[in-house]
Amino acid sequence: MENKIVELYVDGEEVDLNPFAGRIISGALLGMIGELKDVKEPEEVVLKIMAR
């Protein structure tokens, strides 16, 4: 997946990410997704974490 775009929102507010942080986040998530059985290469990934 080339030209990865990473957007991070915390409590509805967008958090500015530098290129390094974007690469770390996308690499980690795409690496984990790549290890899941029966999951093809994604075009878009949405992860939602409820802190409470």
mmCIF file as gemmi writes it, N, C-alpha and C atoms, coordinates in Angstrom:
data_model
loop_
_atom_site.group_PDB
_atom_site.id
_atom_site.type_symbol
_atom_site.label_atom_id
_atom_site.label_alt_id
_atom_site.label_comp_id
_atom_site.label_asym_id
_atom_site.label_entity_id
_atom_site.label_seq_id
_atom_site.pdbx_PDB_ins_code
_atom_site.Cartn_x
_atom_site.Cartn_y
_atom_site.Cartn_z
_atom_site.occupancy
_atom_site.B_iso_or_equiv
_atom_site.pdbx_formal_charge
_atom_site.auth_seq_id
_atom_site.auth_asym_id
_atom_site.pdbx_PDB_model_num
ATOM 1 N N . MET Axp A 1 ? 0.854 -1.16 0 1 0 ? 1 A 1
ATOM 2 C CA . MET Axp A 1 ? 0 0 0 1 0 ? 1 A 1
ATOM 3 C C . MET Axp A 1 ? 0.909 1.234 0 1 0 ? 1 A 1
ATOM 4 N N . GLU Axp A 2 ? 1.076 1.857 -1.12 1 0 ? 2 A 1
ATOM 5 C CA . GLU Axp A 2 ? 1.917 3.04 -1.237 1 0 ? 2 A 1
ATOM 6 C C . GLU Axp A 2 ? 1.111 4.288 -0.937 1 0 ? 2 A 1
ATOM 7 N N . ASN Axp A 3 ? 1.81 5.385 -0.672 1 0 ? 3 A 1
ATOM 8 C CA . ASN Axp A 3 ? 1.168 6.669 -0.383 1 0 ? 3 A 1
ATOM 9 C C . ASN Axp A 3 ? 0.14 6.544 0.741 1 0 ? 3 A 1
ATOM 10 N N . LYS Axp A 4 ? 0.57 5.97 1.834 1 0 ? 4 A 1
ATOM 11 C CA . LYS Axp A 4 ? -0.333 5.781 2.969 1 0 ? 4 A 1
ATOM 12 C C . LYS Axp A 4 ? -0.707 7.127 3.568 1 0 ? 4 A 1
ATOM 13 N N . ILE Axp A 5 ? -1.956 7.286 3.898 1 0 ? 5 A 1
ATOM 14 C CA . ILE Axp A 5 ? -2.44 8.483 4.567 1 0 ? 5 A 1
ATOM 15 C C . ILE Axp A 5 ? -2.959 8.055 5.93 1 0 ? 5 A 1
ATOM 16 N N . VAL Axp A 6 ? -2.447 8.679 6.974 1 0 ? 6 A 1
ATOM 17 C CA . VAL Axp A 6 ? -2.857 8.347 8.332 1 0 ? 6 A 1
ATOM 18 C C . VAL Axp A 6 ? -3.469 9.59 8.96 1 0 ? 6 A 1
ATOM 19 N N . GLU Axp A 7 ? -4.661 9.442 9.491 1 0 ? 7 A 1
ATOM 20 C CA . GLU Axp A 7 ? -5.322 10.507 10.238 1 0 ? 7 A 1
ATOM 21 C C . GLU Axp A 7 ? -5.65 9.958 11.616 1 0 ? 7 A 1
ATOM 22 N N . LEU Axp A 8 ? -5.329 10.714 12.639 1 0 ? 8 A 1
ATOM 23 C CA . LEU Axp A 8 ? -5.602 10.31 14.015 1 0 ? 8 A 1
ATOM 24 C C . LEU Axp A 8 ? -6.497 11.355 14.658 1 0 ? 8 A 1
ATOM 25 N N . TYR Axp A 9 ? -7.581 10.882 15.265 1 0 ? 9 A 1
ATOM 26 C CA . TYR Axp A 9 ? -8.512 11.761 15.972 1 0 ? 9 A 1
ATOM 27 C C . TYR Axp A 9 ? -8.618 11.283 17.415 1 0 ? 9 A 1
ATOM 28 N N . VAL Axp A 10 ? -8.544 12.203 18.35 1 0 ? 10 A 1
ATOM 29 C CA . VAL Axp A 10 ? -8.718 11.896 19.768 1 0 ? 10 A 1
ATOM 30 C C . VAL Axp A 10 ? -9.854 12.774 20.278 1 0 ? 10 A 1
ATOM 31 N N . ASP Axp A 11 ? -10.895 12.124 20.762 1 0 ? 11 A 1
ATOM 32 C CA . ASP Axp A 11 ? -12.101 12.829 21.227 1 0 ? 11 A 1
ATOM 33 C C . ASP Axp A 11 ? -12.631 13.796 20.172 1 0 ? 11 A 1
ATOM 34 N N . GLY Axp A 12 ? -12.608 13.356 18.919 1 0 ? 12 A 1
ATOM 35 C CA . GLY Axp A 12 ? -13.162 14.134 17.821 1 0 ? 12 A 1
ATOM 36 C C . GLY Axp A 12 ? -12.244 15.198 17.249 1 0 ? 12 A 1
ATOM 37 N N . GLU Axp A 13 ? -11.084 15.404 17.864 1 0 ? 13 A 1
ATOM 38 C CA . GLU Axp A 13 ? -10.138 16.413 17.389 1 0 ? 13 A 1
ATOM 39 C C . GLU Axp A 13 ? -8.993 15.735 16.643 1 0 ? 13 A 1
ATOM 40 N N . GLU Axp A 14 ? -8.667 16.26 15.461 1 0 ? 14 A 1
ATOM 41 C CA . GLU Axp A 14 ? -7.567 15.686 14.688 1 0 ? 14 A 1
ATOM 42 C C . GLU Axp A 14 ? -6.237 16.018 15.351 1 0 ? 14 A 1
ATOM 43 N N . VAL Axp A 15 ? -5.364 15.012 15.416 1 0 ? 15 A 1
ATOM 44 C CA . VAL Axp A 15 ? -4.028 15.169 15.975 1 0 ? 15 A 1
ATOM 45 C C . VAL Axp A 15 ? -3.049 15.225 14.807 1 0 ? 15 A 1
ATOM 46 N N . ASP Axp A 16 ? -2.238 16.275 14.765 1 0 ? 16 A 1
ATOM 47 C CA . ASP Axp A 16 ? -1.236 16.388 13.706 1 0 ? 16 A 1
ATOM 48 C C . ASP Axp A 16 ? -0.156 15.34 13.921 1 0 ? 16 A 1
ATOM 49 N N . LEU Axp A 17 ? 0.138 14.58 12.875 1 0 ? 17 A 1
ATOM 50 C CA . LEU Axp A 17 ? 1.183 13.563 12.931 1 0 ? 17 A 1
ATOM 51 C C . LEU Axp A 17 ? 2.309 13.96 11.992 1 0 ? 17 A 1
ATOM 52 N N . ASN Axp A 18 ? 3.544 13.802 12.456 1 0 ? 18 A 1
ATOM 53 C CA . ASN Axp A 18 ? 4.653 14.007 11.54 1 0 ? 18 A 1
ATOM 54 C C . ASN Axp A 18 ? 4.809 12.745 10.694 1 0 ? 18 A 1
ATOM 55 N N . PRO Axp A 19 ? 5.573 12.791 9.607 1 0 ? 19 A 1
ATOM 56 C CA . PRO Axp A 19 ? 5.69 11.62 8.725 1 0 ? 19 A 1
ATOM 57 C C . PRO Axp A 19 ? 6.171 10.365 9.45 1 0 ? 19 A 1
ATOM 58 N N . PHE Axp A 20 ? 7.107 10.514 10.387 1 0 ? 20 A 1
ATOM 59 C CA . PHE Axp A 20 ? 7.614 9.353 11.121 1 0 ? 20 A 1
ATOM 60 C C . PHE Axp A 20 ? 6.504 8.677 11.914 1 0 ? 20 A 1
ATOM 61 N N . ALA Axp A 21 ? 5.729 9.453 12.657 1 0 ? 21 A 1
ATOM 62 C CA . ALA Axp A 21 ? 4.636 8.884 13.45 1 0 ? 21 A 1
ATOM 63 C C . ALA Axp A 21 ? 3.608 8.21 12.548 1 0 ? 21 A 1
ATOM 64 N N . GLY Axp A 22 ? 3.298 8.809 11.418 1 0 ? 22 A 1
ATOM 65 C CA . GLY Axp A 22 ? 2.363 8.207 10.47 1 0 ? 22 A 1
ATOM 66 C C . GLY Axp A 22 ? 2.86 6.87 9.949 1 0 ? 22 A 1
ATOM 67 N N . ARG Axp A 23 ? 4.171 6.8 9.65 1 0 ? 23 A 1
ATOM 68 C CA . ARG Axp A 23 ? 4.744 5.535 9.165 1 0 ? 23 A 1
ATOM 69 C C . ARG Axp A 23 ? 4.716 4.47 10.249 1 0 ? 23 A 1
ATOM 70 N N . ILE Axp A 24 ? 4.997 4.852 11.487 1 0 ? 24 A 1
ATOM 71 C CA . ILE Axp A 24 ? 4.986 3.888 12.592 1 0 ? 24 A 1
ATOM 72 C C . ILE Axp A 24 ? 3.579 3.32 12.789 1 0 ? 24 A 1
ATOM 73 N N . ILE Axp A 25 ? 2.589 4.191 12.826 1 0 ? 25 A 1
ATOM 74 C CA . ILE Axp A 25 ? 1.205 3.751 13.035 1 0 ? 25 A 1
ATOM 75 C C . ILE Axp A 25 ? 0.737 2.875 11.881 1 0 ? 25 A 1
ATOM 76 N N . SER Axp A 26 ? 0.935 3.328 10.648 1 0 ? 26 A 1
ATOM 77 C CA . SER Axp A 26 ? 0.457 2.546 9.503 1 0 ? 26 A 1
ATOM 78 C C . SER Axp A 26 ? 1.209 1.228 9.387 1 0 ? 26 A 1
ATOM 79 N N . GLY Axp A 27 ? 2.515 1.25 9.622 1 0 ? 27 A 1
ATOM 80 C CA . GLY Axp A 27 ? 3.293 0.016 9.533 1 0 ? 27 A 1
ATOM 81 C C . GLY Axp A 27 ? 2.869 -1.011 10.564 1 0 ? 27 A 1
ATOM 82 N N . ALA Axp A 28 ? 2.639 -0.558 11.793 1 0 ? 28 A 1
ATOM 83 C CA . ALA Axp A 28 ? 2.228 -1.48 12.853 1 0 ? 28 A 1
ATOM 84 C C . ALA Axp A 28 ? 0.86 -2.088 12.557 1 0 ? 28 A 1
ATOM 85 N N . LEU Axp A 29 ? -0.102 -1.248 12.203 1 0 ? 29 A 1
ATOM 86 C CA . LEU Axp A 29 ? -1.454 -1.76 11.937 1 0 ? 29 A 1
ATOM 87 C C . LEU Axp A 29 ? -1.484 -2.668 10.714 1 0 ? 29 A 1
ATOM 88 N N . LEU Axp A 30 ? -0.851 -2.225 9.626 1 0 ? 30 A 1
ATOM 89 C CA . LEU Axp A 30 ? -0.868 -3.046 8.414 1 0 ? 30 A 1
ATOM 90 C C . LEU Axp A 30 ? -0.107 -4.345 8.619 1 0 ? 30 A 1
ATOM 91 N N . GLY Axp A 31 ? 0.948 -4.318 9.432 1 0 ? 31 A 1
ATOM 92 C CA . GLY Axp A 31 ? 1.678 -5.544 9.748 1 0 ? 31 A 1
ATOM 93 C C . GLY Axp A 31 ? 0.816 -6.535 10.509 1 0 ? 31 A 1
ATOM 94 N N . MET Axp A 32 ? 0.062 -6.052 11.487 1 0 ? 32 A 1
ATOM 95 C CA . MET Axp A 32 ? -0.832 -6.936 12.249 1 0 ? 32 A 1
ATOM 96 C C . MET Axp A 32 ? -1.958 -7.462 11.37 1 0 ? 32 A 1
ATOM 97 N N . ILE Axp A 33 ? -2.532 -6.595 10.551 1 0 ? 33 A 1
ATOM 98 C CA . ILE Axp A 33 ? -3.62 -7.016 9.662 1 0 ? 33 A 1
ATOM 99 C C . ILE Axp A 33 ? -3.122 -8.057 8.672 1 0 ? 33 A 1
ATOM 100 N N . GLY Axp A 34 ? -1.895 -7.89 8.208 1 0 ? 34 A 1
ATOM 101 C CA . GLY Axp A 34 ? -1.32 -8.842 7.262 1 0 ? 34 A 1
ATOM 102 C C . GLY Axp A 34 ? -1.179 -10.246 7.824 1 0 ? 34 A 1
ATOM 103 N N . GLU Axp A 35 ? -1.112 -10.367 9.135 1 0 ? 35 A 1
ATOM 104 C CA . GLU Axp A 35 ? -0.99 -11.676 9.779 1 0 ? 35 A 1
ATOM 105 C C . GLU Axp A 35 ? -2.334 -12.331 10.06 1 0 ? 35 A 1
ATOM 106 N N . LEU Axp A 36 ? -3.426 -11.606 9.882 1 0 ? 36 A 1
ATOM 107 C CA . LEU Axp A 36 ? -4.749 -12.18 10.127 1 0 ? 36 A 1
ATOM 108 C C . LEU Axp A 36 ? -5.147 -13.103 8.983 1 0 ? 36 A 1
ATOM 109 N N . LYS Axp A 37 ? -5.702 -14.243 9.333 1 0 ? 37 A 1
ATOM 110 C CA . LYS Axp A 37 ? -6.157 -15.186 8.314 1 0 ? 37 A 1
ATOM 111 C C . LYS Axp A 37 ? -7.414 -14.651 7.647 1 0 ? 37 A 1
ATOM 112 N N . ASP Axp A 38 ? -7.549 -14.93 6.372 1 0 ? 38 A 1
ATOM 113 C CA . ASP Axp A 38 ? -8.744 -14.583 5.592 1 0 ? 38 A 1
ATOM 114 C C . ASP Axp A 38 ? -8.984 -13.079 5.474 1 0 ? 38 A 1
ATOM 115 N N . VAL Axp A 39 ? -7.928 -12.27 5.616 1 0 ? 39 A 1
ATOM 116 C CA . VAL Axp A 39 ? -8.053 -10.821 5.429 1 0 ? 39 A 1
ATOM 117 C C . VAL Axp A 39 ? -7.145 -10.432 4.277 1 0 ? 39 A 1
ATOM 118 N N . LYS Axp A 40 ? -7.758 -9.879 3.219 1 0 ? 40 A 1
ATOM 119 C CA . LYS Axp A 40 ? -6.964 -9.465 2.062 1 0 ? 40 A 1
ATOM 120 C C . LYS Axp A 40 ? -6.309 -8.118 2.337 1 0 ? 40 A 1
ATOM 121 N N . GLU Axp A 41 ? -5.43 -7.677 1.424 1 0 ? 41 A 1
ATOM 122 C CA . GLU Axp A 41 ? -4.771 -6.385 1.587 1 0 ? 41 A 1
ATOM 123 C C . GLU Axp A 41 ? -5.813 -5.274 1.569 1 0 ? 41 A 1
ATOM 124 N N . PRO Axp A 42 ? -5.864 -4.477 2.617 1 0 ? 42 A 1
ATOM 125 C CA . PRO Axp A 42 ? -6.916 -3.466 2.724 1 0 ? 42 A 1
ATOM 126 C C . PRO Axp A 42 ? -6.634 -2.225 1.888 1 0 ? 42 A 1
ATOM 127 N N . GLU Axp A 43 ? -7.703 -1.566 1.491 1 0 ? 43 A 1
ATOM 128 C CA . GLU Axp A 43 ? -7.596 -0.249 0.871 1 0 ? 43 A 1
ATOM 129 C C . GLU Axp A 43 ? -7.771 0.831 1.932 1 0 ? 43 A 1
ATOM 130 N N . GLU Axp A 44 ? -8.56 0.532 2.962 1 0 ? 44 A 1
ATOM 131 C CA . GLU Axp A 44 ? -8.785 1.468 4.055 1 0 ? 44 A 1
ATOM 132 C C . GLU Axp A 44 ? -8.939 0.677 5.343 1 0 ? 44 A 1
ATOM 133 N N . VAL Axp A 45 ? -8.392 1.203 6.415 1 0 ? 45 A 1
ATOM 134 C CA . VAL Axp A 45 ? -8.513 0.584 7.728 1 0 ? 45 A 1
ATOM 135 C C . VAL Axp A 45 ? -9.084 1.627 8.681 1 0 ? 45 A 1
ATOM 136 N N . VAL Axp A 46 ? -10.106 1.25 9.426 1 0 ? 46 A 1
ATOM 137 C CA . VAL Axp A 46 ? -10.674 2.13 10.447 1 0 ? 46 A 1
ATOM 138 C C . VAL Axp A 46 ? -10.571 1.388 11.771 1 0 ? 46 A 1
ATOM 139 N N . LEU Axp A 47 ? -9.922 1.998 12.736 1 0 ? 47 A 1
ATOM 140 C CA . LEU Axp A 47 ? -9.769 1.423 14.069 1 0 ? 47 A 1
ATOM 141 C C . LEU Axp A 47 ? -10.37 2.406 15.06 1 0 ? 47 A 1
ATOM 142 N N . LYS Axp A 48 ? -11.281 1.925 15.882 1 0 ? 48 A 1
ATOM 143 C CA . LYS Axp A 48 ? -11.905 2.786 16.891 1 0 ? 48 A 1
ATOM 144 C C . LYS Axp A 48 ? -11.659 2.161 18.251 1 0 ? 48 A 1
ATOM 145 N N . ILE Axp A 49 ? -11.096 2.928 19.16 1 0 ? 49 A 1
ATOM 146 C CA . ILE Axp A 49 ? -10.812 2.455 20.506 1 0 ? 49 A 1
ATOM 147 C C . ILE Axp A 49 ? -11.601 3.317 21.483 1 0 ? 49 A 1
ATOM 148 N N . MET Axp A 50 ? -12.425 2.675 22.278 1 0 ? 50 A 1
ATOM 149 C CA . MET Axp A 50 ? -13.183 3.384 23.306 1 0 ? 50 A 1
ATOM 150 C C . MET Axp A 50 ? -12.374 3.281 24.598 1 0 ? 50 A 1
ATOM 151 N N . ALA Axp A 51 ? -11.916 4.401 25.123 1 0 ? 51 A 1
ATOM 152 C CA . ALA Axp A 51 ? -11.034 4.405 26.286 1 0 ? 51 A 1
ATOM 153 C C . ALA Axp A 51 ? -11.764 4.067 27.583 1 0 ? 51 A 1
ATOM 154 N N . ARG Axp A 52 ? -13.069 4.187 27.584 1 0 ? 52 A 1
ATOM 155 C CA . ARG Axp A 52 ? -13.821 3.899 28.818 1 0 ? 52 A 1
ATOM 156 C C . ARG Axp A 52 ? -14.846 2.847 28.574 1 0 ? 52 A 1
